[in-house]
Amino acid sequence: MAKEFNDQNFQSDVLASDKLTVVDFWAEWCGPCRAIGPVIEELSKEYDGKVNVGKLNVDNNPTVSMNYGITSIPAILFIKGGQVVDKLVGAQPKSNFVKKIEAHI
């Protein structure tokens, strides 16, 4: 299951992680966000133990969202070693996520 990231655990669970972390910035009211939700869940199962995959609700966690300049959702950041190494914006096919993940693990 995809992890729930928030303003409180972002530093420890994402930035301090030694693994690639995929963060889906989303909101309840966002149709495209809901559309890729199942893809995020599939990726979290397929890459379990190799990649951290999770979601961050922008409405409930404004600090992290502002820090990363998230203005359009869904926005998916690929973070490794505390740095953003890649990004996708908007609903995307699963294959695009897989390509980005494979390029960075």
N, CA, C and O atoms as CSV, one atom per row, in Angstrom:
chain,resi,resn,atom,element,x,y,z
A,1,MET,N,N,0.839,-1.193,0.000
A,1,MET,CA,C,0.000,0.000,0.000
A,1,MET,C,C,0.878,1.248,0.000
A,1,MET,O,O,1.908,1.290,0.672
A,2,ALA,N,N,0.470,2.247,-0.746
A,2,ALA,CA,C,1.228,3.494,-0.816
A,2,ALA,C,C,1.260,4.154,0.562
A,2,ALA,O,O,0.280,4.118,1.305
A,3,LYS,N,N,2.396,4.750,0.885
A,3,LYS,CA,C,2.543,5.431,2.172
A,3,LYS,C,C,1.826,6.771,2.125
A,3,LYS,O,O,1.598,7.335,1.054
A,4,GLU,N,N,1.476,7.267,3.298
A,4,GLU,CA,C,0.902,8.609,3.403
A,4,GLU,C,C,2.006,9.533,3.907
A,4,GLU,O,O,2.429,9.444,5.059
A,5,PHE,N,N,2.464,10.421,3.028
A,5,PHE,CA,C,3.455,11.405,3.434
A,5,PHE,C,C,2.727,12.667,3.877
A,5,PHE,O,O,1.630,12.965,3.404
A,6,ASN,N,N,3.362,13.414,4.806
A,6,ASN,CA,C,2.765,14.661,5.271
A,6,ASN,C,C,3.865,15.627,5.704
A,6,ASN,O,O,5.051,15.301,5.658
A,7,ASP,N,N,3.454,16.811,6.122
A,7,ASP,CA,C,4.427,17.830,6.539
A,7,ASP,C,C,5.312,17.326,7.676
A,7,ASP,O,O,6.476,17.715,7.773
A,8,GLN,N,N,4.767,16.460,8.539
A,8,GLN,CA,C,5.515,15.988,9.703
A,8,GLN,C,C,6.538,14.903,9.357
A,8,GLN,O,O,7.643,14.917,9.898
A,9,ASN,N,N,6.197,13.966,8.470
A,9,ASN,CA,C,7.101,12.837,8.217
A,9,ASN,C,C,7.920,12.974,6.928
A,9,ASN,O,O,8.700,12.079,6.602
A,10,PHE,N,N,7.759,14.072,6.198
A,10,PHE,CA,C,8.423,14.206,4.900
A,10,PHE,C,C,9.949,14.165,5.033
A,10,PHE,O,O,10.631,13.515,4.241
A,11,GLN,N,N,10.468,14.858,6.032
A,11,GLN,CA,C,11.925,14.879,6.233
A,11,GLN,C,C,12.468,13.474,6.511
A,11,GLN,O,O,13.437,13.051,5.881
A,12,SER,N,N,11.858,12.759,7.436
A,12,SER,CA,C,12.370,11.439,7.824
A,12,SER,C,C,12.059,10.355,6.801
A,12,SER,O,O,12.909,9.508,6.528
A,13,ASP,N,N,10.850,10.366,6.227
A,13,ASP,CA,C,10.432,9.278,5.342
A,13,ASP,C,C,10.825,9.475,3.878
A,13,ASP,O,O,10.935,8.503,3.130
A,14,VAL,N,N,11.036,10.722,3.467
A,14,VAL,CA,C,11.362,10.990,2.066
A,14,VAL,C,C,12.793,11.491,1.920
A,14,VAL,O,O,13.619,10.850,1.269
A,15,LEU,N,N,13.083,12.638,2.528
A,15,LEU,CA,C,14.390,13.262,2.314
A,15,LEU,C,C,15.542,12.474,2.920
A,15,LEU,O,O,16.639,12.461,2.363
A,16,ALA,N,N,15.310,11.815,4.054
A,16,ALA,CA,C,16.378,11.056,4.708
A,16,ALA,C,C,16.458,9.612,4.229
A,16,ALA,O,O,17.336,8.868,4.665
A,17,SER,N,N,15.563,9.204,3.346
A,17,SER,CA,C,15.549,7.813,2.874
A,17,SER,C,C,16.743,7.532,1.968
A,17,SER,O,O,17.186,8.400,1.216
A,18,ASP,N,N,17.255,6.308,2.053
A,18,ASP,CA,C,18.356,5.920,1.173
A,18,ASP,C,C,17.831,5.325,-0.135
A,18,ASP,O,O,18.615,4.940,-1.004
A,19,LYS,N,N,16.496,5.249,-0.275
A,19,LYS,CA,C,15.883,4.695,-1.494
A,19,LYS,C,C,15.270,5.819,-2.322
A,19,LYS,O,O,14.985,6.906,-1.819
A,20,LEU,N,N,15.076,5.524,-3.606
A,20,LEU,CA,C,14.288,6.417,-4.443
A,20,LEU,C,C,12.884,6.481,-3.846
A,20,LEU,O,O,12.320,5.460,-3.452
A,21,THR,N,N,12.325,7.696,-3.783
A,21,THR,CA,C,10.978,7.862,-3.260
A,21,THR,C,C,10.121,8.564,-4.308
A,21,THR,O,O,10.505,9.601,-4.849
A,22,VAL,N,N,8.962,7.986,-4.584
A,22,VAL,CA,C,8.000,8.552,-5.522
A,22,VAL,C,C,6.894,9.197,-4.695
A,22,VAL,O,O,6.221,8.522,-3.916
A,23,VAL,N,N,6.708,10.513,-4.868
A,23,VAL,CA,C,5.705,11.234,-4.093
A,23,VAL,C,C,4.637,11.781,-5.037
A,23,VAL,O,O,4.920,12.598,-5.912
A,24,ASP,N,N,3.411,11.316,-4.841
A,24,ASP,CA,C,2.268,11.776,-5.622
A,24,ASP,C,C,1.584,12.892,-4.839
A,24,ASP,O,O,0.968,12.644,-3.803
A,25,PHE,N,N,1.696,14.129,-5.343
A,25,PHE,CA,C,1.003,15.272,-4.740
A,25,PHE,C,C,-0.402,15.286,-5.330
A,25,PHE,O,O,-0.560,15.385,-6.547
A,26,TRP,N,N,-1.431,15.189,-4.479
A,26,TRP,CA,C,-2.795,15.016,-4.940
A,26,TRP,C,C,-3.784,15.720,-4.016
A,26,TRP,O,O,-3.398,16.273,-2.986
A,27,ALA,N,N,-5.082,15.696,-4.397
A,27,ALA,CA,C,-6.167,16.204,-3.552
A,27,ALA,C,C,-7.436,15.404,-3.861
A,27,ALA,O,O,-7.602,14.880,-4.963
A,28,GLU,N,N,-8.318,15.322,-2.879
A,28,GLU,CA,C,-9.574,14.570,-3.012
A,28,GLU,C,C,-10.404,15.032,-4.206
A,28,GLU,O,O,-10.982,14.211,-4.918
A,29,TRP,N,N,-10.464,16.340,-4.425
A,29,TRP,CA,C,-11.339,16.927,-5.436
A,29,TRP,C,C,-10.778,16.849,-6.858
A,29,TRP,O,O,-11.445,17.253,-7.811
A,30,CYS,N,N,-9.563,16.334,-7.002
A,30,CYS,CA,C,-8.862,16.329,-8.290
A,30,CYS,C,C,-9.146,15.033,-9.057
A,30,CYS,O,O,-8.688,13.963,-8.655
A,31,GLY,N,N,-9.898,15.126,-10.157
A,31,GLY,CA,C,-10.246,13.955,-10.957
A,31,GLY,C,C,-9.038,13.202,-11.490
A,31,GLY,O,O,-8.953,11.987,-11.310
A,32,PRO,N,N,-8.085,13.892,-12.151
A,32,PRO,CA,C,-6.898,13.192,-12.647
A,32,PRO,C,C,-6.086,12.528,-11.519
A,32,PRO,O,O,-5.451,11.495,-11.729
A,33,CYS,N,N,-6.117,13.130,-10.328
A,33,CYS,CA,C,-5.412,12.540,-9.179
A,33,CYS,C,C,-6.045,11.193,-8.820
A,33,CYS,O,O,-5.350,10.209,-8.567
A,34,ARG,N,N,-7.372,11.175,-8.804
A,34,ARG,CA,C,-8.074,9.926,-8.486
A,34,ARG,C,C,-7.837,8.886,-9.578
A,34,ARG,O,O,-7.791,7.687,-9.305
A,35,ALA,N,N,-7.686,9.356,-10.816
A,35,ALA,CA,C,-7.463,8.436,-11.934
A,35,ALA,C,C,-6.133,7.697,-11.809
A,35,ALA,O,O,-6.049,6.520,-12.162
A,36,ILE,N,N,-5.088,8.372,-11.308
A,36,ILE,CA,C,-3.788,7.700,-11.191
A,36,ILE,C,C,-3.595,7.028,-9.840
A,36,ILE,O,O,-2.582,6.362,-9.627
A,37,GLY,N,N,-4.534,7.185,-8.932
A,37,GLY,CA,C,-4.438,6.544,-7.620
A,37,GLY,C,C,-4.150,5.051,-7.695
A,37,GLY,O,O,-3.250,4.563,-7.012
A,38,PRO,N,N,-4.912,4.303,-8.528
A,38,PRO,CA,C,-4.646,2.861,-8.638
A,38,PRO,C,C,-3.242,2.551,-9.180
A,38,PRO,O,O,-2.636,1.552,-8.791
A,39,VAL,N,N,-2.733,3.393,-10.065
A,39,VAL,CA,C,-1.374,3.191,-10.606
A,39,VAL,C,C,-0.343,3.347,-9.483
A,39,VAL,O,O,0.599,2.561,-9.384
A,40,ILE,N,N,-0.528,4.357,-8.648
A,40,ILE,CA,C,0.387,4.577,-7.518
A,40,ILE,C,C,0.357,3.366,-6.591
A,40,ILE,O,O,1.402,2.924,-6.115
A,41,GLU,N,N,-0.840,2.826,-6.331
A,41,GLU,CA,C,-0.961,1.638,-5.472
A,41,GLU,C,C,-0.244,0.435,-6.096
A,41,GLU,O,O,0.451,-0.302,-5.396
A,42,GLU,N,N,-0.411,0.234,-7.414
A,42,GLU,CA,C,0.266,-0.877,-8.096
A,42,GLU,C,C,1.778,-0.737,-7.991
A,42,GLU,O,O,2.480,-1.710,-7.716
A,43,LEU,N,N,2.276,0.472,-8.212
A,43,LEU,CA,C,3.727,0.700,-8.140
A,43,LEU,C,C,4.255,0.428,-6.732
A,43,LEU,O,O,5.350,-0.110,-6.566
A,44,SER,N,N,3.471,0.801,-5.722
A,44,SER,CA,C,3.931,0.578,-4.346
A,44,SER,C,C,4.067,-0.911,-4.057
A,44,SER,O,O,4.959,-1.316,-3.312
A,45,LYS,N,N,3.191,-1.733,-4.638
A,45,LYS,CA,C,3.282,-3.187,-4.453
A,45,LYS,C,C,4.433,-3.777,-5.271
A,45,LYS,O,O,5.211,-4.588,-4.770
A,46,GLU,N,N,4.531,-3.358,-6.540
A,46,GLU,CA,C,5.544,-3.916,-7.437
A,46,GLU,C,C,6.969,-3.573,-7.015
A,46,GLU,O,O,7.888,-4.367,-7.218
A,47,TYR,N,N,7.153,-2.399,-6.431
A,47,TYR,CA,C,8.498,-1.965,-6.043
A,47,TYR,C,C,8.702,-2.015,-4.524
A,47,TYR,O,O,9.632,-1.403,-3.999
A,48,ASP,N,N,7.842,-2.736,-3.834
A,48,ASP,CA,C,7.934,-2.853,-2.373
A,48,ASP,C,C,9.332,-3.323,-1.969
A,48,ASP,O,O,9.828,-4.330,-2.475
A,49,GLY,N,N,9.959,-2.587,-1.056
A,49,GLY,CA,C,11.295,-2.933,-0.582
A,49,GLY,C,C,12.410,-2.316,-1.401
A,49,GLY,O,O,13.550,-2.243,-0.942
A,50,LYS,N,N,12.090,-1.860,-2.637
A,50,LYS,CA,C,13.109,-1.258,-3.498
A,50,LYS,C,C,12.938,0.251,-3.637
A,50,LYS,O,O,13.913,0.997,-3.722
A,51,VAL,N,N,11.678,0.684,-3.659
A,51,VAL,CA,C,11.351,2.096,-3.854
A,51,VAL,C,C,10.245,2.466,-2.874
A,51,VAL,O,O,9.301,1.700,-2.680
A,52,ASN,N,N,10.361,3.639,-2.255
A,52,ASN,CA,C,9.276,4.151,-1.424
A,52,ASN,C,C,8.273,4.834,-2.345
A,52,ASN,O,O,8.650,5.695,-3.140
A,53,VAL,N,N,7.014,4.463,-2.245
A,53,VAL,CA,C,5.969,5.076,-3.060
A,53,VAL,C,C,4.878,5.575,-2.126
A,53,VAL,O,O,4.379,4.825,-1.286
A,54,GLY,N,N,4.509,6.842,-2.275
A,54,GLY,CA,C,3.480,7.380,-1.401
A,54,GLY,C,C,2.796,8.597,-1.970
A,54,GLY,O,O,3.130,9.095,-3.045
A,55,LYS,N,N,1.815,9.060,-1.199
A,55,LYS,CA,C,0.986,10.188,-1.614
A,55,LYS,C,C,1.040,11.278,-0.554
A,55,LYS,O,O,1.203,11.007,0.636
A,56,LEU,N,N,0.898,12.522,-1.017
A,56,LEU,CA,C,0.852,13.653,-0.099
A,56,LEU,C,C,-0.329,14.527,-0.505
A,56,LEU,O,O,-0.363,15.061,-1.613
A,57,ASN,N,N,-1.294,14.669,0.396
A,57,ASN,CA,C,-2.479,15.476,0.126
A,57,ASN,C,C,-2.106,16.956,0.260
A,57,ASN,O,O,-1.741,17.414,1.343
A,58,VAL,N,N,-2.201,17.702,-0.854
A,58,VAL,CA,C,-1.762,19.102,-0.850
A,58,VAL,C,C,-2.636,19.990,0.022
A,58,VAL,O,O,-2.157,20.985,0.566
A,59,ASP,N,N,-3.915,19.643,0.163
A,59,ASP,CA,C,-4.808,20.453,0.992
A,59,ASP,C,C,-4.455,20.349,2.468
A,59,ASP,O,O,-4.585,21.323,3.209
A,60,ASN,N,N,-4.007,19.166,2.901
A,60,ASN,CA,C,-3.696,18.938,4.311
A,60,ASN,C,C,-2.241,19.214,4.666
A,60,ASN,O,O,-1.895,19.282,5.845
A,61,ASN,N,N,-1.381,19.375,3.657
A,61,ASN,CA,C,0.062,19.532,3.889
A,61,ASN,C,C,0.631,20.663,3.033
A,61,ASN,O,O,1.403,20.420,2.105
A,62,PRO,N,N,0.246,21.899,3.351
A,62,PRO,CA,C,0.654,23.027,2.508
A,62,PRO,C,C,2.148,23.339,2.554
A,62,PRO,O,O,2.686,23.881,1.589
A,63,THR,N,N,2.826,23.012,3.644
A,63,THR,CA,C,4.245,23.362,3.769
A,63,THR,C,C,5.095,22.663,2.719
A,63,THR,O,O,5.839,23.316,1.988
A,64,VAL,N,N,4.990,21.345,2.639
A,64,VAL,CA,C,5.784,20.601,1.663
A,64,VAL,C,C,5.391,21.020,0.246
A,64,VAL,O,O,6.255,21.208,-0.611
A,65,SER,N,N,4.096,21.165,0.001
A,65,SER,CA,C,3.618,21.553,-1.327
A,65,SER,C,C,4.211,22.897,-1.746
A,65,SER,O,O,4.644,23.051,-2.888
A,66,MET,N,N,4.235,23.864,-0.839
A,66,MET,CA,C,4.802,25.183,-1.155
A,66,MET,C,C,6.310,25.093,-1.343
A,66,MET,O,O,6.862,25.729,-2.241
A,67,ASN,N,N,6.978,24.314,-0.507
A,67,ASN,CA,C,8.437,24.179,-0.608
A,67,ASN,C,C,8.865,23.656,-1.977
A,67,ASN,O,O,9.938,24.006,-2.468
A,68,TYR,N,N,8.039,22.829,-2.586
A,68,TYR,CA,C,8.385,22.249,-3.883
A,68,TYR,C,C,7.675,22.935,-5.051
A,68,TYR,O,O,7.737,22.458,-6.184
A,69,GLY,N,N,7.007,24.045,-4.777
A,69,GLY,CA,C,6.374,24.833,-5.827
A,69,GLY,C,C,5.301,24.079,-6.592
A,69,GLY,O,O,5.162,24.247,-7.804
A,70,ILE,N,N,4.543,23.250,-5.888
A,70,ILE,CA,C,3.490,22.471,-6.543
A,70,ILE,C,C,2.314,23.389,-6.849
A,70,ILE,O,O,1.631,23.865,-5.942
A,71,THR,N,N,2.083,23.634,-8.154
A,71,THR,CA,C,0.975,24.493,-8.562
A,71,THR,C,C,-0.061,23.733,-9.372
A,71,THR,O,O,-1.204,24.179,-9.477
A,72,SER,N,N,0.307,22.605,-9.944
A,72,SER,CA,C,-0.617,21.760,-10.696
A,72,SER,C,C,-0.557,20.353,-10.122
A,72,SER,O,O,0.517,19.839,-9.811
A,73,ILE,N,N,-1.733,19.734,-9.987
A,73,ILE,CA,C,-1.760,18.350,-9.515
A,73,ILE,C,C,-2.567,17.522,-10.492
A,73,ILE,O,O,-3.442,18.067,-11.165
A,74,PRO,N,N,-2.313,16.240,-10.598
A,74,PRO,CA,C,-1.275,15.531,-9.843
A,74,PRO,C,C,0.125,15.912,-10.319
A,74,PRO,O,O,0.381,16.091,-11.510
A,75,ALA,N,N,1.014,16.026,-9.341
A,75,ALA,CA,C,2.438,16.228,-9.623
A,75,ALA,C,C,3.168,15.108,-8.896
A,75,ALA,O,O,2.951,14.879,-7.706
A,76,ILE,N,N,4.021,14.427,-9.614
A,76,ILE,CA,C,4.741,13.300,-9.032
A,76,ILE,C,C,6.218,13.619,-9.050
A,76,ILE,O,O,6.814,13.799,-10.112
A,77,LEU,N,N,6.813,13.690,-7.854
A,77,LEU,CA,C,8.239,13.955,-7.742
A,77,LEU,C,C,8.967,12.660,-7.444
A,77,LEU,O,O,8.486,11.821,-6.682
A,78,PHE,N,N,10.132,12.507,-8.053
A,78,PHE,CA,C,11.008,11.365,-7.818
A,78,PHE,C,C,12.192,11.924,-7.046
A,78,PHE,O,O,12.971,12.710,-7.584
A,79,ILE,N,N,12.330,11.522,-5.787
A,79,ILE,CA,C,13.322,12.101,-4.885
A,79,ILE,C,C,14.306,11.034,-4.460
A,79,ILE,O,O,13.922,9.948,-4.025
A,80,LYS,N,N,15.592,11.360,-4.593
A,80,LYS,CA,C,16.646,10.421,-4.195
A,80,LYS,C,C,17.753,11.228,-3.539
A,80,LYS,O,O,18.163,12.267,-4.058
A,81,GLY,N,N,18.232,10.754,-2.407
A,81,GLY,CA,C,19.289,11.470,-1.695
A,81,GLY,C,C,18.879,12.873,-1.291
A,81,GLY,O,O,19.716,13.774,-1.232
A,82,GLY,N,N,17.600,13.065,-1.014
A,82,GLY,CA,C,17.101,14.365,-0.583
A,82,GLY,C,C,16.892,15.361,-1.708
A,82,GLY,O,O,16.512,16.504,-1.453
A,83,GLN,N,N,17.132,14.951,-2.955
A,83,GLN,CA,C,17.004,15.863,-4.100
A,83,GLN,C,C,15.968,15.342,-5.093
A,83,GLN,O,O,15.816,14.134,-5.273
A,84,VAL,N,N,15.258,16.268,-5.732
A,84,VAL,CA,C,14.331,15.894,-6.800
A,84,VAL,C,C,15.163,15.513,-8.015
A,84,VAL,O,O,15.938,16.326,-8.520
A,85,VAL,N,N,15.004,14.275,-8.488
A,85,VAL,CA,C,15.779,13.802,-9.645
A,85,VAL,C,C,14.921,13.704,-10.902
A,85,VAL,O,O,15.448,13.569,-12.006
A,86,ASP,N,N,13.587,13.773,-10.736
A,86,ASP,CA,C,12.703,13.718,-11.894
A,86,ASP,C,C,11.312,14.147,-11.457
A,86,ASP,O,O,11.022,14.254,-10.265
A,87,LYS,N,N,10.441,14.394,-12.463
A,87,LYS,CA,C,9.106,14.901,-12.159
A,87,LYS,C,C,8.152,14.551,-13.291
A,87,LYS,O,O,8.537,14.544,-14.460
A,88,LEU,N,N,6.920,14.264,-12.941
A,88,LEU,CA,C,5.832,14.110,-13.912
A,88,LEU,C,C,4.682,14.990,-13.433
A,88,LEU,O,O,4.427,15.081,-12.232
A,89,VAL,N,N,3.987,15.638,-14.367
A,89,VAL,CA,C,2.826,16.449,-14.007
A,89,VAL,C,C,1.646,15.994,-14.850
A,89,VAL,O,O,1.763,15.817,-16.063
A,90,GLY,N,N,0.510,15.809,-14.192
A,90,GLY,CA,C,-0.694,15.384,-14.887
A,90,GLY,C,C,-0.838,13.873,-14.892
A,90,GLY,O,O,0.100,13.139,-14.582
A,91,ALA,N,N,-2.029,13.426,-15.250
A,91,ALA,CA,C,-2.286,11.987,-15.323
A,91,ALA,C,C,-1.427,11.388,-16.428
A,91,ALA,O,O,-1.361,11.926,-17.533
A,92,GLN,N,N,-0.776,10.285,-16.128
A,92,GLN,CA,C,0.160,9.643,-17.050
A,92,GLN,C,C,-0.106,8.143,-17.082
A,92,GLN,O,O,-0.629,7.583,-16.119
A,93,PRO,N,N,0.253,7.492,-18.185
A,93,PRO,CA,C,0.153,6.029,-18.188
A,93,PRO,C,C,1.211,5.419,-17.268
A,93,PRO,O,O,2.262,6.013,-17.023
A,94,LYS,N,N,0.914,4.243,-16.775
A,94,LYS,CA,C,1.824,3.562,-15.843
A,94,LYS,C,C,3.227,3.419,-16.420
A,94,LYS,O,O,4.213,3.522,-15.689
A,95,SER,N,N,3.324,3.184,-17.725
A,95,SER,CA,C,4.637,2.983,-18.345
A,95,SER,C,C,5.562,4.183,-18.141
A,95,SER,O,O,6.776,4.010,-18.031
A,96,ASN,N,N,5.005,5.398,-18.090
A,96,ASN,CA,C,5.839,6.583,-17.859
A,96,ASN,C,C,6.454,6.566,-16.460
A,96,ASN,O,O,7.608,6.952,-16.279
A,97,PHE,N,N,5.674,6.114,-15.472
A,97,PHE,CA,C,6.181,6.018,-14.103
A,97,PHE,C,C,7.289,4.977,-14.026
A,97,PHE,O,O,8.332,5.200,-13.412
A,98,VAL,N,N,7.041,3.833,-14.665
A,98,VAL,CA,C,8.020,2.734,-14.643
A,98,VAL,C,C,9.344,3.181,-15.261
A,98,VAL,O,O,10.410,2.886,-14.719
A,99,LYS,N,N,9.286,3.889,-16.388
A,99,LYS,CA,C,10.510,4.388,-17.036
A,99,LYS,C,C,11.307,5.283,-16.108
A,99,LYS,O,O,12.527,5.153,-16.006
A,100,LYS,N,N,10.614,6.200,-15.426
A,100,LYS,CA,C,11.302,7.128,-14.511
A,100,LYS,C,C,11.903,6.367,-13.332
A,100,LYS,O,O,13.046,6.614,-12.949
A,101,ILE,N,N,11.136,5.445,-12.759
A,101,ILE,CA,C,11.631,4.674,-11.621
A,101,ILE,C,C,12.858,3.858,-12.025
A,101,ILE,O,O,13.879,3.884,-11.338
A,102,GLU,N,N,12.756,3.139,-13.135
A,102,GLU,CA,C,13.865,2.290,-13.574
A,102,GLU,C,C,15.126,3.109,-13.872
A,102,GLU,O,O,16.240,2.617,-13.691
A,103,ALA,N,N,14.956,4.340,-14.324
A,103,ALA,CA,C,16.106,5.192,-14.642
A,103,ALA,C,C,16.859,5.642,-13.392
A,103,ALA,O,O,18.026,6.025,-13.472
A,104,HIS,N,N,16.191,5.596,-12.234
A,104,HIS,CA,C,16.793,6.158,-11.021
A,104,HIS,C,C,17.078,5.158,-9.897
A,104,HIS,O,O,17.635,5.535,-8.866
A,105,ILE,N,N,16.702,3.886,-10.086
A,105,ILE,CA,C,17.011,2.927,-8.994
A,105,ILE,C,C,18.328,2.215,-9.279
A,105,ILE,O,O,18.760,1.377,-8.488
